[in-house]
C-alpha cells in the first residue's frame, strides 16, 4: 500500500506549522475506554489499535498526560506502541488541566507550572520535543474565560527553548485566538464542535480558515448524538456508511483546514473511522444535514 493510497490520506493534508499531517488523525483519550480511574483496559488491544492507525496512514495523534486510568496512560501506551517514532508522526498534547491519582481534576495550572506539565509529557512519550502543545483553557467542557496571555506566553518561552515545536489553543473564543497570535504563532484551535454541538463556533471555524489555522474539533462524533440522528441515518443509508462516518465526513467537509481526531480503543471502530476520510458527501447530503441542524 503506497502513501497515496493510505486510507487516512484520502481527505488530504494540512500544515501544522512546519509539519504536514493527514486530515484524518487519532485521539487517544478513549484508548482506555474512559477516564474513569477504575475502568479496566486491554493494553495489548490499545497498542494494536495505535499501530494499526499508523499503518492506515494516521500521522497526527492527539494525547495528554491527564488521559489515564488506574492501569493505563495514553502517553505510556503511545510510547509502547510507536517508539521509536517515525519522522512523519506528529504528536500533539495539551496542558493546563491535570488530574490527581484519584482522577479528580486539580485547579487549573499557573503559568509557572506549565513547564512541569510539558516536561511530564516529554518524559512519558520519550521525546525531546513535543510537536504541538495546546494550551487548554479550563478543566471542564465549558468555554474558558479570561485572558490567556500569561499562560500562552509561558509556552512561547518553552517553544523558544526548543521543548515545543508549535503552539495551539483549546476551548477558546475568537478573542483568545487574537490574544494568542499577538504573542506567538498559533497553528491550531481545538474546540468541542460537531454537526449538532457548539455550532456557535461556526464563525470561529471560518476565521481559522481565513488565517490558515487548523480547526481541530474534539467530540465531533459523540457530541449531540440524538439531535440530528434521523437525518444522519438517512445520509448514512445513501452511502452504506455508519452514522459516525457521516458525522466525521461532515466535519471534514467544513473546510480544508478542518482536521478530525476520532478516538477509540476498538480495532473495528478504528477501521471505520479512518475509512470516513474517503467518504465524500454530496451537496444534497450536506443540505439534508444542515437543514436539520439549523432547526
For each residue, the residues with C-beta under 8 A, 3 or more apart:
1: 5 6
2: 5 6
3: 6 9 57
4: 9
5: 1 2 9
6: 1 2 3 9 10 22 56 57
7: 10 24 56 57 274 275 277 278
8: 11 22 24 25 53 56 57 58 59 274 277
9: 3 4 5 6 12 13 22 24 57 277
10: 6 7 24 277 278
11: 8 22 23 24 252 260 277 278
12: 9 22 23 256
13: 9 20 21 22 23
14: 20 21 23 214 256 257 259
15: 18 19 20 21 187 212 214
16: 19 20 21 60 90 92 131 132 166 168 187 188 214
17: 132 165 166 185 187
18: 15 165 166
19: 15 16 90 131 132 165 166
20: 13 14 15 16 88
21: 13 14 15 16 25 59 60 90 259
22: 6 8 9 11 12 13 25 57 58 59 60 277
23: 11 12 13 14 252 256 258 259 260 277
24: 7 8 9 10 11 57 58 248 252 259 260 273 274 276 277
25: 8 21 22 58 59 60 61 62 259 260 261
26: 50 53 58 60 61 62 261 262 263 270
27: 30 61 62 218 261 262 263
28: 31 50 61 62 63 64 67 74 77 78 263
29: 35 62 63 64 67 74 263
30: 27 33 34 263 264 265
31: 28 41 46 49 50 67 72 74 77 263 265
32: 35 39 41 46 67 68 69 71 72 74 265
33: 30 36 39 40 41 69 265
34: 30 39 69
35: 29 32 39 66 67 68 69 99 103
36: 33 39 69 103
37: 68 69 70 101 102 103
38: 69 70
39: 32 33 34 35 36 69 70
40: 33 71
41: 31 32 33 46 69 71 72 265
42: 45 46 265
43: 46 47 71 72 77 80
44: 47 48
45: 42 48 49 265 266 267
46: 31 32 41 42 43 49 50 72 77 81 265
47: 43 44 50 51 77 80 81
48: 44 45 51 52 81 267
49: 31 45 46 52 53 264 265 266 267 270
50: 26 28 31 46 47 53 54 61 77 78 81 82
51: 47 48 54 55 81 82
52: 48 49 55 56 267 270 271
53: 8 26 49 50 56 58 61 270 274
54: 50 51 57 58 59 82 86 89
55: 51 52
56: 6 7 8 52 53 270 271 274
57: 3 6 7 8 9 22 24 54 274
58: 8 22 24 25 26 53 54 61 274
59: 8 21 22 25 54 86 88 89 90
60: 16 21 22 25 26 90 92 259 261
61: 25 26 27 28 50 53 58 78 82 89 90 91 92
62: 25 26 27 28 29 92 93 94 190 216 218 261 263
63: 28 29 67 74 75 78 91 92 93 121 125
64: 28 29 67 74 75 93 94 95 97 121 136
65: 68 73 75 93 95 98 117 120 121 124
66: 35 97 98 99 105
67: 28 29 31 32 35 63 64 73 74 75
68: 32 35 37 65 72 73 74 75 99
69: 32 33 34 35 36 37 38 39 41 72 73 103
70: 37 38 39
71: 32 40 41 43
72: 31 32 41 43 46 68 69 76 77
73: 65 67 68 69 76 77 124
74: 28 29 31 32 63 64 67 68 77 78
75: 63 64 65 67 68 78 79 93 121 124 125
76: 72 73 79 80 124
77: 28 31 43 46 47 50 72 73 74 80 81
78: 28 50 61 63 74 75 81 82 83 91 125
79: 75 76 82 83 124 125 126
80: 43 47 76 77 83
81: 46 47 48 50 51 77 78
82: 50 51 54 61 78 79 85 86 89
83: 78 79 80 125 126
84:
85: 82 89 91 127
86: 54 59 82 89
87:
88: 20 59
89: 54 59 61 82 85 86
90: 16 19 21 59 60 61 131 132
91: 61 63 78 85 125 127 130 131 132
92: 16 60 61 62 63 130 131 132 133 134 168 188
93: 62 63 64 65 75 121 125 130 132 133 134
94: 62 64 97 133 134 135 136 170 190
95: 64 65 109 114 117 118 121 133 134 135 136 155
96: 108 109 114 117 135 136 137 138 139 151 170
97: 64 66 94 105 106 108 109 136 138 139
98: 65 66 105 106 109 117
99: 35 66 68 103 104 105 106
100: 103 104 106
101: 37
102: 37
103: 35 36 37 69 99 100
104: 99 100
105: 66 97 98 99 139 140
106: 97 98 99 100 109 139
107:
108: 96 97 138 139
109: 95 96 97 98 106 113 114 117 151
110: 113 114
111: 114 150 151 153 154
112: 115 154
113: 109 110 116 117
114: 95 96 109 110 111 117 118 135 151 154 155 158
115: 112 118 119 154 158
116: 113 119 120
117: 65 95 96 98 109 113 114 120 121
118: 95 114 115 121 122 130 133 155 158 163 164
119: 115 116 122 123 163
120: 65 116 117 123 124
121: 63 64 65 75 93 95 117 118 124 125 127 130 133
122: 118 119 125 127 128 129 130 163
123: 119 120 126
124: 65 73 75 76 79 120 121
125: 63 75 78 79 83 91 93 121 122 130
126: 79 83 123
127: 85 91 121 122 130
128: 122
129: 122 162 163 164 165
130: 91 92 93 118 121 122 125 127 133 163 164 165
131: 16 19 90 91 92 165 166
132: 16 17 19 90 91 92 93 164 165 166 167 168 187 188
133: 92 93 94 95 118 121 130 155 158 159 164 166 167 168
134: 92 93 94 95 167 168 169 170 188 190
135: 94 95 96 114 148 151 152 155 167 168 169 170 180
136: 64 94 95 96 97 144 169 170 171 190
137: 96 143 144 145 148 169 170 171 172 176
138: 96 97 108 142 143 144 145 171
139: 96 97 105 106 108
140: 105
141: 171 192
142: 138
143: 137 138 171 172 173
144: 136 137 138 148 171 172 173 176
145: 137 138
146:
147: 150 179
148: 135 137 144 151 152 169 172 176 179 180
149: 152 153 179 180 183
150: 111 147 153 154
151: 96 109 111 114 135 148 154 155
152: 135 148 149 155 156 167 169 179 180 183 184
153: 111 149 150 156 157 183 184
154: 111 112 114 115 150 151 157 158
155: 95 114 118 133 135 151 152 158 159 164 167 184
156: 152 153 159 160 167 183 184
157: 153 154 160 161
158: 114 115 118 133 154 155 161 163 164
159: 133 155 156 162 163 164 165 166 167 184
160: 156 157
161: 157 158
162: 129 159
163: 118 119 122 129 130 158 159
164: 118 129 130 132 133 155 158 159 167
165: 17 18 19 129 130 131 132 159
166: 16 17 18 19 131 132 133 159 185 187 188
167: 132 133 134 135 152 155 156 159 164 180 184 185 186 187
168: 16 92 132 133 134 135 186 187 188 189 190 214 216
169: 134 135 136 137 148 152 172 176 177 180 186 188 189 190
170: 94 96 134 135 136 137 189 190 191 218
171: 136 137 138 141 143 144 190 191 192
172: 137 143 144 148 169 176 177 180 189 191
173: 143 144 176 177 204
174: 177 178 203 204 207
175: 178 179
176: 137 144 148 169 172 173 179 180
177: 169 172 173 174 180 181 186 189 204 207 208 211 213
178: 174 175 181 182
179: 147 148 149 152 175 176 182 183
180: 135 148 149 152 167 169 172 176 177 183 184 186
181: 177 178 184 185 186 211
182: 178 179
183: 149 152 153 156 179 180
184: 152 153 155 156 159 167 180 181
185: 17 166 167 181
186: 167 168 169 177 180 181 189 213
187: 15 16 17 132 166 167 168 213 214
188: 16 92 132 134 166 168 169 213 214 215 216 259
189: 168 169 170 172 177 186 204 208 213 214 215 216
190: 62 94 134 136 168 169 170 171 216 217 218
191: 170 171 172 198 201 204 215 216 217 218
192: 141 171 197 198 217 218 219 223
193: 197 198 199 201 205 215 217 218 219 220 223 251
194: 197 198 217 219 220 221 222 223 224 247 251
195: 220 223 224 227 228 232 247 250 251 289 293
196: 199 223 224 225 227 228 293
197: 192 193 194 219 223 224 227
198: 191 192 193 194 201 223
199: 193 196 202 293
200: 203
201: 191 193 198 204 205
202: 199 205 206
203: 174 200 206 207
204: 173 174 177 189 191 201 207 208 215
205: 193 201 202 208 209 215 254 255 258
206: 202 203 209 210 255
207: 174 177 203 204 210 211
208: 177 189 204 205 211 213 214 215 257
209: 205 206 212 213 215 255 256 257 258
210: 206 207
211: 177 181 207 208
212: 15 209 257
213: 177 186 187 188 189 208 209 257
214: 14 15 16 168 187 188 189 208 257 258 259
215: 188 189 191 193 204 205 208 209 254 255 257 258 259
216: 62 168 188 189 190 191 258 259 260 261
217: 190 191 192 193 194 220 251 258 260 261
218: 27 62 170 190 191 192 193 261
219: 192 193 194 197 222 223
220: 193 194 195 217 223 247 248 251 260 261 262
221: 194 244 247 248 262 273
222: 194 219 225
223: 192 193 194 195 196 197 198 219 220
224: 194 195 196 197 227 228
225: 196 222 229
226: 229
227: 195 196 197 224 293
228: 195 196 224 231 232 289 292 293
229: 225 226 232 233 243
230: 233 234 292
231: 228 234 235 288 289 291 292
232: 195 228 229 235 236 243 246 247 289
233: 229 230 236 237 243
234: 230 231 237 238 288
235: 231 232 238 239 241 246 281 285 288 289
236: 232 233 239 240 241 242 243 245 246
237: 233 234 240
238: 234 235 285
239: 235 236 245 246 279 281 285
240: 236 237
241: 235 236 245 246 249 276 279
242: 236 245 246 272
243: 229 232 233 236 246 247
244: 221 247 248 262 269 272 273 276
245: 236 239 241 242 248 249 272 273 275 276 279
246: 232 235 236 239 241 242 243 249 250 276 279 281 285 289
247: 194 195 220 221 232 243 244 250 251
248: 24 220 221 244 245 251 252 260 262 273 276 277 279
249: 241 245 246 252 253 276 279 280 281
250: 195 246 247 253 254 281 286 289
251: 193 194 195 217 220 247 248 254 258 260
252: 11 23 24 248 249 258 260 276 277
253: 249 250 281 286
254: 205 215 250 251 258
255: 205 206 209 215 258
256: 12 14 23 209
257: 14 208 209 212 213 214 215
258: 23 205 209 214 215 216 217 251 252 254 255
259: 14 21 23 24 25 60 188 214 215 216
260: 11 23 24 25 216 217 220 248 251 252 276 277
261: 25 26 27 60 62 216 217 218 220
262: 26 27 220 221 244 248 273 276
263: 26 27 28 29 30 31 62
264: 30 49 269 270 273
265: 30 31 32 33 41 42 45 46 49
266: 45 49 269 270
267: 45 48 49 52 270 271
268: 271 272
269: 244 264 266 272 273
270: 26 49 52 53 56 264 266 267 273 274
271: 52 56 267 268 274 275
272: 242 244 245 268 269 275 276
273: 24 221 244 245 248 262 264 269 270 276
274: 7 8 24 53 56 57 58 270 271 277
275: 7 245 271 272 278 279
276: 24 241 244 245 246 248 249 252 260 262 272 273 279
277: 7 8 9 10 11 22 23 24 248 252 260 274
278: 7 10 11 275
279: 239 241 245 246 248 249 275 276
280: 249
281: 235 239 246 249 250 253 285 286 289
282: 285 286
283: 286 287
284: 287 288
285: 235 238 239 246 281 282 288 289
286: 250 253 281 282 283 289 290
287: 283 284 290 291
288: 231 234 235 284 285 291 292
289: 195 228 231 232 235 246 250 281 285 286 292 293
290: 286 287 293 294
291: 231 287 288 294 295
292: 228 230 231 288 289 295
293: 195 196 199 227 228 289 290
294: 290 291
295: 291 292
